[in-house]
Amino acid sequence: MTEQTAPTDHPSADRAPTGRPEHTPAGGPRPLGQLRTWPRSFADRLTAPLPGVRAMARLAREGAVRPTAEGLRDIPHLPFQPEPLPDVEPGAVAVTWAGHASWIIRIGGLTVLTDPVWSRRILGTPARITPVGVRWEDLPPVDAVVISHNHYDHLDAPTVRRLPRDTPVFVPAGLGRWFRRRRFTHVTELDWWETAELRGVRFDFVPSHHWSKRTLTDTCRSLWGGWVLADRHGHRVYFAGDTGYGHWFKEIGRRHPGIDVALLPIGAYAPRWWLRDVHTDPEEAVQAHQDLGARIMAPMHWATFVLSSEPVMEPLTRVRAAWEKAGLPRDHLWDLPVGASRLL
């Protein structure tokens, strides 16, 4: 990946009435629900240039945007094993993969959804190739939602409409307006390296190698990133969202040592020349796990939507091979079926 942004802090963009920047003490939580003013564009945060006309023309010429018939043949064999959500005792942590980048994280007594997409179809892609792993009506009360960025496979309006409007939502800088327009009343926007706290659980927003766009005119108008959730007992769960490989993983691990579980994307990576900058492949995901210094890795962002041209089962076989090659403990790879859970 071409690194164009140095791994330095980016100060908050909100303003006091005088126009001077407001400063929060290092590590101090931001106020929940604060209205803030952000830059018009976050394009300076990109770590690789966005595709230009030549790249688009090459993609159209090659036409390699979906798997071949052979690559789709394993759809019936994709791992899908829905099961009841486990009971979680105080002080314990559980993660449940609902599919793609949607997780149910039970931490610090809270139930947190990540990038919830319960729809059968999203804009511009075929329908889901596996069902949602947890029925919406089987969810416990949702205490909070975290959003990584505004792409349609991570921010799904029909799913969001199912949530009570007083659900606390944690979003990247610049994305709060989207939720407030839909009458959400507890929306907290964060910049990279900022944190907020809800009932004893910390929500830290951290960088990723990606971008944002939802319409023809809003490219990079909101930020993108991942989340580190931490409870009072020191448990940490890192949700990467959507990301390519790059320098941020080591920096996240340095600032958030002792990550217990890293939820990392392993799919939607081919053709590589087209997607390398924004999606990790399985080998890069294992390297990112090591850069983070995390104990456990749980793969995601595969086996749900057909977004790229690799065979549908390939991400799983490749991540298992990369894990073994790295000499990592097999039981620290939580390669879950859609709908399955694990407890710390």
N, C-alpha and C positions, 0 to 999 in steps of 0.2 A: 504494500500500500504506500502511496505517496503521502508522506506526513507533511502537512502544510501549517499545522497549528501546534505551537509549542505547548508542552504539558504544564501550563501555568494556570493560576487561579483566574477566574473571570468574575469581577466584582458585580454585585447586585445592581440592577438597572432601575430600581425604584427611586423615587425622588421625594425629598422633604419639600414642604411648601416653599422654601427658599430656593429650590432648584439644586441644592447640594445633595450629593449621594448620601443615603442612609447607610450606616455600617452596623453590622451585627457582629458581636464578639465571636471569635473562632469557635466553632462547635456549638454555639448557642442556637436554640430552635427559633425559627421564624414564627410570628404570630399566625395562628390558623385563620384562614379566610381573608387575609389582608388583600385589599385591592392595590395593585402595583402597576407602574408604567414601565413598559419594556421597549427595547429598540425595535425599529420597524422590521429589521432582518437579523437573522442569526447566521447568515452565510459565512461570516468570519470564523465560525466554529467548525466548518467543514474540514475534515482531514484528508480529503481527496476531491478533485474537481468532479462536478456532476457531469454525466454523459452529454456530449455535444452532438452536433448534426452528423458527424462522421460515424460515431458509435451507433447512433440510431439507424443510420443507413446500413451499417454492417449487420446489425441485428435483424433488420428486415430482410436483408439479402440471404443471410444464413437460415433464418426462420427457426432457430433452435430455442424455442421458448416453452415447449412442453415435452415430456418424455415420449419416446417412441411407443408403439404398441407393445413391444417387448418390455419396455420399462414400466408400463402400466399393468402388466400381467399379474404382479404380486399384490394388487390392491386388496383382494380377499384375504391375504395373509398378514396384513398390517396388524400390529398388536393392539387389540381392543379388549379390555377386561374391566368393565365397570363394576364397582363394588361399593357398598355403603361407606360413607365417610367414617373414619375411625373416631372413637372417643379420644379426646385429648385432655389429659390431666393438667392441672395448673403447673406451669413451669416447663411443659413439654412443647414441642413444635411438630407440626405435621404439614406435609405438602401433598396436594392432590392435583394430578394433571388432567385438566378437562379437554385438552387438545390445543394444538398450535402454541400460542404464548399465553394461554389462559390457565392460570393456576388458582387453586384455593389454598391459601396459606393460613394456618392457624398458629398464631404466635402471640404470646403475652396476653392471652384471653381474648384476642381479636380474631375475627374472620376477615381476611383481606383477599380481594380478587385482583388479579393482574390482567391487564389488557383483555377484559371479558368480551369474548365473541361467541355467542350462543346461536347465531344465525346459521341456517343451512347454506346460505350463499352470500358472498360479498361481491362488491362491484369489481367487474373485470376478470373474474376467475370462475372456473367450473365449481359446481357444488362440492361440499365436503366429501372426502373419500372415506372418512370414518365419522360416526355420529359423535355428538358431544358426550364426553365421558361421565358427566354428572348432570342429571336432569335439573332444570332450574328450580322446580318445586321441591327438590331434595336438598337444596342449599340451606344451611342455617342462616339466621339473620346476618346480613352483610354489614360489617362495621366500617369498612373503608374499601376504596378502590384506588389502585395506582395505574397510571397510564404512562407508557414509555414514549409514545409519539403519535402523530395523527394519521398514519397510513390506515387504509380501510381494514386491513387484516389485523389491526391492533386497536383501533377505535371504531366500534360498531354501533351506529346510532340506534338500530332496533333493539340491541341488547341493553344499551344505556337507558332507553325509555322504560325498561322493566324495573329499574331501580327506584326506590323512594327518593324524592327530591331532596330530602335532608341527609342523604348518605354523604359522609365525608369523602371527598375526592381529592387526590393528590396528582398534580399534572405538571408537565414541563412549562417553563416560562413562555408566555404568549398564548397558551391554550385555554386559559381560564374563561375567556369570553365565550368560547364554544359551549361550555357547560352552563354558564350563567344565562345564556340565551335560551337554554332548555330548562330554566328555572331551578337549577341546582343551587342550594343556599349555603353549602359549606365546601367551597372550592379553594384549595391552597395551591398556588403556583410557586415553583422553586427553580432557582438557577442551579447550575452545576456546583456541587460541593456544599449546597445548603441543606438544612435539615428542619423538620418540623416534628412535633410529638403529639401523639394522641393516646390518652389513657395509658401512659407508661411505655408505649412502643415508639421508637424513633423511625422516622422515614427520611432517609438520606438520598438525595438525587445526585447521581454520578454520571460522568460522561460516557458516551458511546461513539463509535465510528459509523455514523448514519446520516440521515437528513430528514426533512419533513416536507410534505405536500399533500393537500387534499382537494384543491381546486386548481384551475388553470392560472390563478393569479396569486397564490399564497405560498410559493416555494420558499422554504426556510423562514417563514414568518413566525413559526413557533419552534421551540427547542426540542431536542430529542435526548434520550439517555436511559439509564437503568436506575434501579432502586436497591438500597441496602436497608433491610428491616432488622431492627435489633430490639430485644426485650430487656427487662431489668436483670435477667440472669446471664446476660452476655451472649445469648444465642444470636447468630447473624445469618440471614438468608439474603443472598444476592440474586436479583432478577435482572438479567442483562437486557431484556427487551429485544431489540433488533440491532445487530452490530456486525461490522467487519472486524478483522483482527488489527491490532495496533498497540501503541504505547500505553493507552489508558488502563489496560488491565493491571499492569504492574503498579501504577499509581493508585488505583482503587485498592489493591491489596495492601499497599503501604499505609494508606489512610484508614483502612478498615481491616486491621489484622484479625485473624481468627475466624474467617468466614466458615460457617459450618456446611452450608449447602449453596452451590452455585448453579442456578438455573440458566443453562447456556444453549443458544441456538446451534443446530447442526445441519439444517436443511436449507433449501432454496439457494443453492450455490452455483449452479451451472446454467449457461456457460461461464467458466471462471473469469474470462477476460471482461465479462459484462458485470458480474456480481461480486468480484473479489473485494472491492472497497467497502461494501455495505453488508455482506453476509459472510460469516465464518463458515468454512467447510468443516467436516468432522475433525480433521487433524488439527486445524487451527483452534477449534473449540477446546480440545484437550490441552493444547499449549496455553490457551487463555486460562484454563483452570489452574494450571501450574503457575502461571504468572500471578494469579490472584492469591496463591497460597491457600486455596480452599481445601477442605477435607473431603467433601463429597461433591460429585457433579451429577446433575440430573438433566439429560438432554431434552430439548423442546424444539419447536418451530420446524416440525416435520410430521409426516403421516396424517395431515389434516386437510390442507389445501394444496392443489397442484399449482405452484407458483413459478416453476423453473423446469429445466430439462433433465435433471438427473433421474435415474430409475427410482421409483418410490421407496424401495426397501434399502437402497444403497446407503443412506445416511447412517442407519443402524449398524450395518455390517462394517462400515468404515470406522465409526467411532469405537466400536468394540476392538477392532484391530489396532487402532491408534492407542487405545488405553492399555492394551496388553503390551504393545511395543514400548510404551513409556515405563513399563514395570510398576504400574500403580495397582493398589489392592483392588481385586475384582469387586468386593462387596462395597467399595466406595463409588462405584458407577451405578447410579440408580436409573437404569435404562427402562423406565416404566412403560407399561402399556397405557394407552389412553383410558382414563377412568380409574387408574390405580393410585394408591397412596403409600407414603412412607412416613414413619415417625422417627424423630431424633430421640 
